[in-house]
Amino acid sequence: MWKRKILILPLGALFVSVVILLITFAIGGSKPARAQTTDHRAFVSGTGTFTNQVIRCRTDLLSDCGDDDPSTVIELTVRETTLDECDGVPGTSNPAGDEFVQYSGIISNSKENGHQVTHSHREFCAPNQPSRIRFTTNHTLEDATVTDPVTGETWTGDLEVVSYGTAVGDVVVGDVNAKVVTRAVLVIKGISGQLEGAIGHGKFNGEAWFSGSLNTYSAELRLP
């Protein structure tokens, strides 16, 4: 009798254990499926270039650096593709007369649909050293396209790209060899169309001259 009890008890415990394991698997196995359906948005990342031609339309003197050297200054400069912020009165026009912002790569747009406004804070208080510049740039890209470099899928709409960066060097009117080295971080926001609600970030580095720049960027975007 005692031996029969020893044989029966393990079988009952085994049955209960199997039932518990099946219930646990059913409950636990359903969780990942629910988690996978919570966010249908696409994530894309890639690289590209952008270039521009702008008007340096206004320069405001902020300080003379507190010295007697007339060449040392701290100034605020506005550069843009239109004259909206400068009230239609440019300080120094772009000789090319063709103002634009154009992206290629993961983000792309046509020349006529790219607009730029840049505010630069330039400090030149040490004559033997290059200027130190901090800048904020707003790019508005109408009918821009974001392309997934892996699948080729595209999204189209208006896009805003804001960059916060620094530059070292000096540019001179008429001197094509005078350039500054720039680098910045990017904040990207979709405004309309298939890009409405898109968000992203990135960075770029490049070279800028008096009336334009050439830059290489990388970006990551989460799309609706």
MOWO-V458616 format. One record per residue. RES is the residue in three letters. PSI is psi as a letter, one per 20 degrees, with the letter a starting at -180 (NA if undefined). D_FIRST is the distance of its C-alpha to the first C-alpha in Angstrom with 2 decimals. Layout:
BEGIN
RES/PSI/D_FIRST
RES/PSI/D_FIRST
END
This chain:
BEGIN
MET/g/0.00
TRP/h/3.75
LYS/h/5.41
ARG/h/5.24
LYS/h/6.60
ILE/h/8.98
LEU/h/10.23
ILE/g/10.86
LEU/g/12.68
PRO/h/15.30
LEU/h/16.21
GLY/g/16.94
ALA/h/18.92
LEU/g/20.74
PHE/g/21.77
VAL/g/23.13
SER/g/24.94
VAL/g/26.56
VAL/g/27.78
ILE/g/29.25
LEU/g/30.98
LEU/g/32.48
ILE/g/33.83
THR/g/35.23
PHE/g/36.88
ALA/g/38.40
ILE/g/39.82
GLY/h/40.93
GLY/h/42.31
SER/i/44.60
LYS/g/46.40
PRO/h/48.53
ALA/g/49.78
ARG/h/51.05
ALA/h/52.65
GLN/i/54.53
THR/j/56.33
THR/h/57.72
ASP/o/60.90
HIS/j/62.72
ARG/q/65.75
ALA/q/66.93
PHE/p/67.51
VAL/q/70.38
SER/q/72.07
GLY/a/75.08
THR/r/78.55
GLY/a/82.16
THR/q/85.68
PHE/q/88.03
THR/r/91.75
ASN/r/94.29
GLN/p/97.95
VAL/r/98.79
ILE/p/101.70
ARG/n/102.10
CYS/i/103.54
ARG/q/103.60
THR/p/103.63
ASP/p/103.64
LEU/p/104.68
LEU/h/102.25
SER/q/103.73
ASP/j/106.32
CYS/j/104.00
GLY/k/106.29
ASP/a/108.69
ASP/j/112.15
ASP/o/111.06
PRO/i/111.64
SER/i/109.21
THR/p/106.13
VAL/q/104.29
ILE/p/101.06
GLU/q/101.03
LEU/p/99.00
THR/p/99.43
VAL/p/98.46
ARG/p/98.01
GLU/r/97.22
THR/i/97.67
THR/r/99.48
LEU/k/101.74
ASP/g/99.79
GLU/h/99.17
CYS/j/102.62
ASP/k/104.45
GLY/j/105.96
VAL/n/108.03
PRO/q/106.86
GLY/g/107.83
THR/o/107.68
SER/q/106.96
ASN/p/105.00
PRO/h/107.69
ALA/h/105.54
GLY/j/105.51
ASP/n/102.16
GLU/p/99.43
PHE/r/95.82
VAL/p/92.21
GLN/p/90.30
TYR/q/86.70
SER/q/85.22
GLY/b/81.72
ILE/h/78.58
ILE/p/80.99
SER/q/84.25
ASN/r/87.19
SER/q/90.77
LYS/g/93.62
GLU/i/95.11
ASN/j/91.82
GLY/p/91.20
HIS/q/92.55
GLN/q/92.53
VAL/p/93.44
THR/p/93.23
HIS/p/94.00
SER/p/94.68
HIS/o/95.26
ARG/p/97.44
GLU/o/98.25
PHE/n/101.08
CYS/j/102.16
ALA/n/102.37
PRO/h/105.15
ASN/j/103.95
GLN/q/100.41
PRO/q/99.12
SER/q/98.28
ARG/p/94.81
ILE/p/93.71
ARG/p/90.86
PHE/q/90.55
THR/p/88.68
THR/p/89.03
ASN/p/88.11
HIS/p/87.90
THR/o/87.76
LEU/o/86.98
GLU/p/87.65
ASP/l/85.92
ALA/r/84.03
THR/p/81.34
VAL/p/78.09
THR/p/76.70
ASP/o/73.25
PRO/i/74.18
VAL/g/70.94
THR/i/70.78
GLY/i/74.42
GLU/q/73.52
THR/q/76.28
TRP/p/76.78
THR/q/80.26
GLY/a/81.75
ASP/q/83.57
LEU/q/82.28
GLU/p/83.22
VAL/o/82.96
VAL/p/83.77
SER/q/84.27
TYR/o/84.62
GLY/a/86.18
THR/q/88.60
ALA/q/91.50
VAL/p/93.75
GLY/a/97.31
ASP/q/100.43
VAL/q/101.86
VAL/p/105.57
VAL/p/107.43
GLY/i/108.69
ASP/o/106.87
VAL/i/104.28
ASN/i/103.02
ALA/o/102.21
LYS/q/98.49
VAL/q/95.64
VAL/p/92.08
THR/q/89.59
ARG/q/85.85
ALA/r/83.82
VAL/q/80.50
LEU/q/80.15
VAL/p/78.63
ILE/p/78.37
LYS/p/78.11
GLY/p/78.25
ILE/g/80.75
SER/r/80.89
GLY/b/79.90
GLN/i/76.76
LEU/i/76.96
GLU/p/76.82
GLY/i/74.02
ALA/q/73.75
ILE/q/73.53
GLY/r/73.86
HIS/r/75.20
GLY/a/76.87
LYS/r/79.64
PHE/r/82.91
ASN/q/85.57
GLY/a/89.06
GLU/q/92.79
ALA/q/95.17
TRP/a/98.92
PHE/h/101.45
SER/j/100.71
GLY/a/97.35
SER/r/94.27
LEU/p/91.92
ASN/q/88.23
THR/p/84.86
TYR/r/81.76
SER/q/77.98
ALA/q/76.00
GLU/p/72.55
LEU/q/72.28
ARG/p/69.63
LEU/q/70.90
PRO/NA/70.15
END
